[in-house]
Amino acid sequence: MKLGEPTIDQLRVFLAVAEQGSFGGAARQTGKAVSAVSYAIAQIEAQLGVTLFEREGSRKPVLTDAGKGLLVEARNVADEVDALLAKTRSLHSGLESDVSLVVDVMVPGEVTAAVLREFRTMFPTVFLRLHVEALGAVAACVLSGDAKLAIAGPVIGDHDELERQAIGQVELVPVAAPGHPLTDPEIAPGESRRHLQLVLTDRSPLTEGREFSVLSPESWRLADLGAKHSLLKEGIGWGNMPRHAVLDDLSSGALVELDLPERPGGFYPLSAMWRRDARPGPATSWLIDAMRERLGAF
């Protein structure tokens, strides 16, 4: 038996009858005459070679087993078409079809999560890709075309192909586990250089040769902020961490904020970055504003 191909309009009628429980209700929902609804159901049953509704002995159409089995697929097809039309309308209005975002590991996870949750509600038709990188690797993603927007820290060089907009900063604090020699309240200048320092690093040339508050000649370079955090809590070395990442540890005593004469902490500036030849669309611009607002309130 050769099967026919139901139209999307016929599938919508099928769904309306199943949802409303009557041809009359489906007619009101779809704005069609009852006769047109009945004809559409007859057509789709003929094309598929199955009976979708039992009509005998009941004033209300009841789904058959075949009808129940095809209902989910029909709804999926209708949803996909709705998504296609919604995205097409968005494109006509100038909205991006997709946004690729790369976020510096220093950005508080709560900020990123809150912004992206709201983004998915605000722009359901925009496909979002997310990367999380460290230091210069963030901006490198934009320069290479792997991301359209970066929430990045400082980079080396002018990079005229990049537009930058300051959106906030993260406080860095030097910490170590309790009992570390540098937790002594009377630390002499230069003492920090005698102890292992854990340093966040990356392999990007955009931060090559740039040292962010590195004092000790003995240092371990890590590209993973989580690994650095774990080593610090184990009493291995000292290092700067974003205050938000160690707030609970400082409260519980798992880590101690160091009072070093060199004051190696400070603030890590964050900027939104994008290529000048790829100006932000509405969804990308919303991300920039939302990140700035959330960082300002954090």
N, C-alpha and C positions, 0 to 999 in steps of 0.2 A: 504493500500500500504506500502510495506516494503522499507524504504529508505536505500540507500547505503551510504558509507562513503568516500567522496572525499579525495584524498591525498593532502598533502601540496603543492606538485608540481602542481596539477590541480588548486588549489586555487590561486597559484601565476600566472598561465596562465590567469585565469579569471580576476585577478587584472590588469595584463599587457594589456589585450584587452580593459578593461574599461579605463585605463589611456591613452593608445596610440590611441584609437579610430579606430583601424584596426587590422586585423589578421596579416598583414605584419609587422606593427609596433611592435606588441607583439612578433612576431617571432624574430625580430632583438634584442629586449630587453632581451629576455630569451635565445637567442642563439639556438632556435629550428627551424625546418622547418615549413613553413606555414601549411602544412598538419598535422604536429604533434600538432600545436596549435588548429586547427579545430577539431581534434580528441579529444583533452583534453576537449574542451568546450562541445562537444557532450556527452562525458562520464560523466562529472559533471552534465549536464542537465538530463541525464538518471537516474543517481543515486539519484538526489534530486527531480525528477519528476516535474521540472519547466523549463520554457524557460527563459534563461538569456538575450538573445539578439534577437532583431528583425532583420532578414536578408532580408526579402522580400522588394522589391522596393527600395532598397538603397544599395549602394556599401559599405557603412560604417555600421558596426554593431552598433545598438542603444540599450541601456539597456532597458529592459522591467520593469514594476513596480516591478515584483518579483526580477529581477536582481538588481534594485536599493535598494530594501529592504534587500538583502543579501550581498550587497557590503561592508557595514560597518562591518558586522560580519566577513566576509572573511578577511578584512584588519586587524581586531583585532586578529584573529587567526594567521595570518602571522606575525604580530608584536610580538606576544607572543613567537612564534617559533624563531624568530630572536633574541629576548632577551635571550631565553634559550640557543641558540647556542653561543651568545656573552659571557654569563656568564660561559659557559662550557670552551670556549677558555681562558677566564681569569683565571679560576681555574687551567687549565693546565699550565699556565704561572706563577703560584704561587700567583696570586692576591687573596686577601680575598673575600669571598662571602658577608661578612657583617662586619661592624665596629660599635661598641657601644662606644660612646664618652660621658664623663661627664666633664662639664666645671664649674669651680669656678664662683660664682656670681660676683666676683670682676673683671673678665675679661671683658674688654669693649665689649658691644654688637656689636658695629660696626666691631670689629676685628673678633668675632665669625661668624657674618653674612657673611662677605667678604670671609673668609676661606671656609665656608660651601657652599657658592654659587659656588666658584671655584672648590671645591671638586666634586660637582654634575656634573660639566662639564668634569672634568678630569677622573672621575671614575663612569660613568653612570650605570655600572653593579653592583656596590657595594652598598648594602643596608645599610643605615646609621641610627643608633638610637642615639638620643641626650637626655641627662639629664643635668639639671642645679641645682647645690647644693651649699651649703655654708660650708666653713672651712673644718673640718675633714670628713664631710659626702661625700666629693668629693673622697678622697682616699679610703674611706670605700666601695664605689661602685666597685672599682677595686679589693679590697681584697675579696669582697663577690662574685665576678664574674659577677656582673650586668653590668660592663663596661670593655672594653679591654684597653681603654686609658683614662687617666685623665689629665686635665690641672688644677693643684691643687696648693693651697697655702701650708704653712708649716703644718706639722703634728708632733705629739709627738711620740717618740720612733724611733728605728732603722728600724724595719720592713724589715728584710733581704729578704723577699719574693718580695719586690718592687724594681724595677729599677727606678732611678730618673735622670732627665736631666734638668738643669736650662735653662729656655727659656725666662725669662724676669721678669719684676716687674711692680707694679702699685703704684703710689704715693697716699698716704692717707693724708688728711688734716682735721684738726678739724674745724667744722663749727657750726654756730647757726644762728637763724633768727635775723634780725635787732632789736635792742632794748633789746636783751638778756643781762643780767648783764656782761657776759663774753666778750662781744664785746667792753667793755671799754678798751681803749689803755693802761691804767695803771693798769694791773691786778697783784695783789700780788701773790707770790708763795703759792700754796696750795688752792687758791680761787676756782679752778675748782672742788675740792672735796666737795664743799658746794652746788653743783648744780646737778640736775638730768642728768645722762649720758645715752645716748642710745647706746646699744652695740649689734653688730651682733654676734649671737651665733648659735650653733646647738647641737643636742643630740648625736653626735658621740663620742665614747670613745677616738677617735684619737686626739681630742682637749680638752678632759675633764680636767678641772683644769687649762687650759692654758688661760691666760688673755692677750688680745692684746690691749695694751695701755689703760687699764681700770684704771681710777684714782679715780672716785667717789664711795663711798660706797652705794650711792643711784643710782641704775641703772635699766633700763628696758632692758630685753633680747629679741631680735627679731631675727627670722630666715629668715626674708624677708627684703632684702636691700631696696626694693621699699617702704615698709611700714616705715622703718626707715627714708628714704628720706622725705616722706610725713609729718611725725611727726616733723621733724626738721624744715621744711618750715612753719609749723603751730606755731612755737615758743615753742614747747614742748621739752625741754632739749637741750643738745649739744652732738656732737659725731663726730667720724672720718668717712669720706666718701672718696671713690675714687675720685681723682680730676676730672677725665673725666666725672663722673656722676653728678657733681655739677658745671661744668664749666659755663654753661648758667646762673645758679642761682647766681654765684659770679659776672658775668658780669652785670646782671640785678639788682643786689642788693637784690634779694630774700633771699640770704644767705650771711653770712659774714665769711671770713676765720679768725679764732681766732689766736691771737698771745699770746699763753700761755707760761709761763716760763718753764713748764715741757716738752714742745715740744712733745706732744703725737702723732704726725703724723708719718711720715717716709715712708718707702717703704715696700710693701707687695710682697715678692718673689713668683714667679710662676715657677712650674716645670711640665714637662711631666712625667707621672708615668704609669708604666705598670708592670704586674707580670713577674717575671723572667722565669717562666715556660710557658710563652706565648709571645714569641718574636714578635715585630711588623713586619707585612708584608709590602709590597710596599705602599698600601693605608694609613696604619697607620703611616708609616714613613714619608709619604708626609704631613700628618696632623701635625706632630710634627715640621717639617721644616717650614711649612707655618705659623703656630702659632708663632714660634720664629721670623720669618721675619716680620710678621704684628705687633707683640708687639714691636719689635725693632724700627719700623717706626712710631708707634702711638704717 
